[in-house]
């Protein structure tokens, strides 16, 4: 016999949870923009996360439900929804498929869209404000926040999983919001509603999908997780684009779809446990470089990447003089390091470069896209000596889009 629900969450309780969450986001340094502060204050996360999965004491996961009859379990659900942490909302055989992202990271990403600078978008497509495409619908929470700020008609959100999009439509409708929710391959964007002034992805990609660039107006911005970093890519005329990474880690579930290249070492399947690459400080910065340059991390007996403590990272010793820092778009190809996959620089070579460059953080790295579609990562200067090619998309289309460990919401 199915468990009977407890009393529904009333408006006062939902408001109290929302106020607690907003306080925690502000304590984490977010919501300095009054317009986004108003959106988070008016759109309750509780409406979009009726349940989530938490680690169970004996292993595995347990579902915590908004309408559970047990008041202790309901209290645990409420604390989770009001917390500044990601919440797993969809699992398959123990693998995380979708989540409600860490709210402070959501706020940082939304503020990084620089919506106030996008007024020129209205001139491109005759509306009252910028148009935004979200890749990775998740619970619908992020789309609702965008809709509150811009108006629902300016927001399109895409996800490959029909179960996720149908649930998101229900959540959005119950909250009085109706953005355009599309079931489809997020790698391909949504050409039917293009062009866009902003594209925001809540899932990790191994390269910037070319359709996103094609569907963004010149001067527009693409914000996407890539190699455990958060890339803000400004699109120019002729399909060119260039941008830098934010200084903070951003670990998301990989985008899924028929046109998506396989996830690289920088795209952990369990984004709730991102490992060294998601850590702050030098170890995380070096792991980010490993992921960005396509080096293969060492793996332990359980198959998980081992900590990216390159030679001397913990001890402070310099690597051997035989490891010349790689540079140029072919950096490291054909090197003899045993930790290379044969297609990119090895760990030892990259560590020597990272040391010589002053142990750069994520904010010194970026990505550029040429008019011909070539994509490369770079350190300090897109035309400088230290660059690494990004992969090409796989042939064929499909039905995929990934939801993220962050927004999805």
C-alpha positions in Angstrom: 0.0 0.0 0.0 1.4 3.4 -1.0 2.3 5.8 1.8 -0.3 8.5 2.3 0.9 12.1 2.1 1.1 14.4 5.1 -0.3 17.9 5.2 0.7 20.1 2.2 3.3 22.8 2.5 1.5 26.1 3.1 2.5 29.5 1.7 4.0 30.7 5.0 6.3 27.7 5.3 7.4 28.1 1.7 8.2 31.8 2.3 10.2 31.0 5.4 12.3 28.4 3.5 12.9 30.9 0.7 14.0 33.7 3.1 16.4 31.3 4.8 17.8 30.3 1.4 18.3 33.9 0.3 20.1 34.7 3.5 22.5 31.8 2.9 23.1 32.8 -0.7 24.0 36.3 0.4 26.2 35.0 3.1 28.1 33.1 0.4 28.6 36.4 -1.5 25.8 36.1 -4.0 22.8 38.2 -5.0 24.5 41.6 -5.1 22.3 42.5 -8.1 18.9 43.7 -6.7 17.0 42.3 -9.6 18.3 38.8 -9.1 17.8 39.2 -5.3 14.2 39.9 -6.0 13.9 36.9 -8.3 15.3 34.5 -5.7 13.1 36.1 -3.0 9.9 35.6 -5.1 10.5 32.2 -6.7 10.5 29.4 -4.0 12.9 26.6 -4.5 10.5 24.4 -2.5 8.0 24.5 -5.4 10.5 22.9 -7.7 12.0 20.2 -5.5 9.1 18.2 -4.0 11.6 15.5 -3.2 15.3 14.8 -3.5 17.7 11.9 -2.8 20.1 12.0 0.1 22.9 9.6 1.0 21.4 6.8 3.2 23.2 5.8 6.4 23.9 2.2 5.2 24.9 3.3 1.7 22.9 4.1 -1.4 20.2 6.9 -1.3 17.0 7.6 0.4 14.2 9.9 -0.9 13.2 12.9 1.3 9.7 14.1 0.4 7.9 17.4 0.9 4.6 15.6 1.8 6.1 12.8 4.0 3.9 12.0 7.0 6.9 11.6 9.2 7.6 15.1 10.6 11.3 14.4 11.1 11.7 13.4 7.4 9.8 16.5 6.3 12.1 18.6 8.4 15.1 17.1 6.7 13.5 17.8 3.3 12.9 21.4 4.4 16.5 21.9 5.6 17.8 20.5 2.3 15.6 22.8 0.2 16.7 25.8 2.3 20.4 24.9 2.2 23.0 26.2 -0.2 23.9 22.8 -1.6 23.0 20.8 -4.7 20.2 18.3 -4.4 20.0 15.1 -6.4 16.6 14.9 -8.1 16.9 12.1 -10.6 19.0 8.9 -10.4 19.3 5.9 -12.6 21.1 2.8 -11.2 22.9 5.1 -8.7 24.1 7.5 -11.4 23.1 11.1 -11.0 21.2 12.4 -14.0 19.7 15.7 -12.8 19.8 17.9 -9.8 18.8 21.2 -8.3 22.1 23.1 -8.3 23.9 24.8 -5.5 21.8 28.1 -5.2 24.9 30.3 -4.7 26.4 28.9 -7.8 23.1 29.5 -9.7 23.1 33.1 -8.5 26.7 33.6 -9.6 25.9 32.2 -13.0 22.8 34.3 -13.5 24.6 37.4 -12.4 27.5 36.5 -14.8 25.0 36.6 -17.7 25.1 40.4 -17.3 21.5 40.7 -18.4 21.7 44.5 -17.9 24.3 44.7 -20.6 22.1 42.8 -23.1 19.7 45.6 -24.0 20.9 45.6 -27.6 19.3 42.2 -28.0 15.9 43.8 -28.4 17.1 45.5 -31.6 17.9 42.1 -33.0 14.5 40.5 -32.5 12.0 43.1 -31.7 11.2 42.3 -28.1 11.3 44.2 -24.8 14.5 42.5 -23.5 17.1 39.9 -24.1 16.3 36.3 -25.1 17.9 33.5 -23.2 18.3 29.8 -24.0 19.0 27.5 -21.0 20.5 24.1 -21.7 19.6 21.6 -19.0 16.1 22.2 -17.6 16.4 20.1 -14.4 13.5 20.9 -12.0 12.6 24.2 -13.8 13.8 26.4 -11.0 16.5 28.2 -13.0 14.1 28.8 -15.9 11.6 30.3 -13.4 14.2 32.7 -12.0 15.0 33.7 -15.6 11.3 34.1 -16.4 10.8 36.3 -13.3 13.6 38.6 -14.4 12.9 38.7 -18.1 9.4 37.5 -18.7 8.5 33.9 -19.6 8.3 34.7 -23.3 12.0 35.6 -23.4 13.1 32.2 -21.9 13.6 28.8 -23.6 14.8 25.8 -21.8 15.9 22.5 -23.4 16.5 19.0 -22.0 16.8 15.6 -23.6 14.9 13.7 -21.0 11.1 13.8 -21.5 10.5 12.8 -17.8 12.6 15.8 -16.7 10.8 18.3 -19.0 7.4 17.0 -18.1 8.1 17.4 -14.4 9.6 20.8 -15.0 6.4 21.9 -16.8 4.3 20.8 -13.9 6.5 22.7 -11.4 6.6 25.8 -13.5 2.8 25.8 -14.0 2.2 25.4 -10.3 4.5 28.4 -9.7 2.6 30.5 -12.3 5.5 30.5 -14.8 5.3 29.4 -18.4 8.6 29.7 -20.3 9.1 27.6 -23.4 10.1 24.1 -22.3 11.5 22.0 -25.2 12.4 18.3 -25.2 15.4 17.8 -27.4 19.2 17.5 -27.9 20.7 20.4 -26.0 24.0 20.1 -28.0 21.9 21.4 -31.0 20.4 24.3 -29.1 16.9 25.3 -30.2 17.1 26.7 -33.7 13.3 27.2 -33.9 13.4 30.0 -31.3 16.8 31.5 -32.2 18.6 33.9 -32.1 19.5 34.4 -28.4 21.3 37.1 -26.6 22.4 34.7 -23.9 22.9 30.9 -23.6 23.4 29.4 -20.2 24.2 25.7 -19.7 23.7 23.8 -16.5 25.7 20.8 -17.7 29.3 20.3 -18.6 30.5 20.1 -22.2 33.9 18.9 -23.7 33.8 21.8 -26.2 31.5 24.7 -27.0 28.7 23.2 -29.3 28.9 25.0 -32.7 25.1 25.4 -32.8 25.2 27.5 -29.7 27.6 29.9 -31.3 25.5 30.0 -34.5 22.3 30.7 -32.5 23.8 33.6 -30.4 23.7 37.2 -31.8 27.0 39.0 -32.2 27.9 40.6 -28.9 25.9 37.9 -27.1 27.3 35.7 -24.3 27.5 31.9 -23.8 28.0 30.8 -20.2 28.9 27.1 -19.8 30.7 24.7 -17.5 33.8 23.1 -19.2 36.6 21.1 -17.7 35.4 21.9 -14.1 35.5 25.6 -14.9 32.9 28.2 -15.8 33.5 29.7 -19.2 32.0 33.1 -20.3 32.3 33.2 -24.1 31.6 36.4 -26.0 30.4 35.8 -29.6 31.6 38.0 -32.4 30.7 38.4 -36.1 31.4 35.5 -38.4 31.1 32.7 -35.8 34.2 33.8 -33.8 34.1 33.8 -30.0 36.5 34.2 -27.1 36.3 34.3 -23.3 37.8 33.5 -20.0 37.0 31.2 -17.1 35.7 32.4 -13.8 38.0 31.9 -10.8 35.7 29.3 -9.1 35.2 25.6 -9.8 32.0 24.5 -11.5 31.4 20.8 -11.5 28.3 19.7 -13.4 26.7 16.5 -14.8 27.8 16.1 -18.4 25.4 17.1 -21.2 23.9 14.0 -22.8 22.9 13.7 -26.5 23.5 12.0 -29.8 25.9 14.8 -31.0 27.9 15.1 -27.8 31.5 13.8 -27.7 32.1 11.5 -24.8 32.9 13.1 -21.5 36.6 13.7 -20.9 38.5 13.5 -17.7 37.3 16.9 -16.6 33.6 15.8 -16.6 33.0 13.5 -13.6 29.9 11.4 -13.8 29.3 12.0 -10.0 29.4 15.7 -9.9 28.4 15.6 -6.2 31.9 14.1 -5.6 34.0 16.0 -8.2 37.3 15.1 -6.6 40.5 17.3 -6.8 39.3 19.1 -9.9 36.5 20.8 -8.0 38.7 21.8 -5.0 39.8 25.3 -4.4 43.5 26.2 -4.3 46.5 25.0 -6.2 45.6 21.3 -6.4 42.2 22.2 -7.9 43.8 24.7 -10.3 46.3 22.1 -11.6 43.6 19.5 -12.0 41.6 22.0 -14.0 44.6 22.5 -16.3 44.8 18.7 -16.7 41.2 18.5 -17.7 41.4 21.5 -20.0 44.5 20.3 -21.9 43.1 16.8 -22.2 45.7 15.0 -20.1 44.6 11.7 -18.7 44.5 11.6 -14.9 45.9 8.6 -13.0 43.2 6.4 -11.6 43.0 4.4 -8.4 41.8 0.8 -8.0 38.2 2.0 -7.8 38.5 3.7 -11.2 38.2 7.2 -9.8 40.8 9.9 -10.7 43.6 10.2 -8.1 44.4 13.6 -6.7 46.1 15.8 -9.3 49.2 16.5 -7.2 51.7 16.8 -10.0 55.4 16.2 -9.2 56.2 18.5 -6.3 52.8 20.0 -6.0 52.5 19.1 -2.4 56.3 19.1 -1.6 57.2 22.3 -3.5 60.0 20.6 -5.4 60.5 21.5 -9.0 60.0 18.8 -11.6 63.0 17.4 -13.4 64.7 19.5 -16.1 63.9 16.9 -18.7 60.2 18.0 -18.8 60.0 21.0 -21.1 56.8 23.0 -20.7 54.5 22.3 -23.7 53.3 25.1 -25.8 51.6 25.8 -29.1 48.3 24.2 -30.4 50.2 20.9 -30.6 51.6 21.1 -27.1 52.8 17.8 -25.9 51.7 15.7 -28.9 53.9 12.7 -29.2 55.6 13.2 -25.9 56.9 10.2 -24.0 55.2 10.9 -20.7 53.5 7.7 -19.5 50.6 9.8 -18.2 49.6 11.1 -21.6 46.9 9.6 -23.7 48.9 10.0 -26.9 46.8 13.0 -28.1 47.8 15.7 -25.7 50.4 16.7 -23.1 51.2 14.6 -20.2 50.9 15.5 -16.5 54.6 16.0 -16.0 54.9 18.3 -18.9 51.8 20.3 -17.9 53.1 20.6 -14.3 56.3 22.1 -15.5 54.4 24.7 -17.6 52.1 25.4 -14.7 55.0 26.0 -12.3 56.9 28.2 -14.8 53.8 30.3 -15.4 53.4 31.0 -11.6 50.7 28.3 -10.8 47.9 30.1 -12.6 44.3 29.9 -11.5 41.3 29.3 -13.7 40.8 33.0 -14.4 44.0 33.1 -16.5 42.7 30.5 -18.9 40.2 30.9 -21.7 38.8 29.5 -24.9 38.7 30.9 -28.4 36.8 29.8 -31.5 37.9 30.8 -35.0 35.6 31.7 -37.9 36.3 28.3 -39.3 35.1 26.5 -36.2 38.5 25.6 -34.6 38.4 25.7 -30.8 41.3 26.0 -28.5 42.0 26.6 -24.8 44.7 29.1 -23.9 46.7 30.5 -21.0 46.9 34.3 -20.7 46.5 35.1 -24.5 44.5 33.3 -27.2 47.3 34.0 -29.6 50.1 33.3 -27.2 52.4 30.3 -27.0 50.4 28.1 -24.6 47.3 26.7 -26.3 45.6 23.3 -26.5 43.0 22.2 -29.1 39.5 21.2 -27.9 37.8 18.2 -29.5 35.5 18.1 -32.4 31.8 17.1 -32.1 30.9 13.5 -32.9 29.1 12.9 -36.1 25.4 12.5 -36.1 22.6 14.1 -34.1 20.4 12.6 -31.5 18.3 13.2 -28.5 20.3 14.3 -25.7 20.9 17.1 -23.4 22.4 16.9 -20.0 21.1 18.3 -16.8 23.5 19.7 -14.4 24.5 19.4 -11.0 23.9 22.8 -10.7 21.0 24.6 -12.1 18.6 22.2 -13.6 17.0 23.4 -10.5 
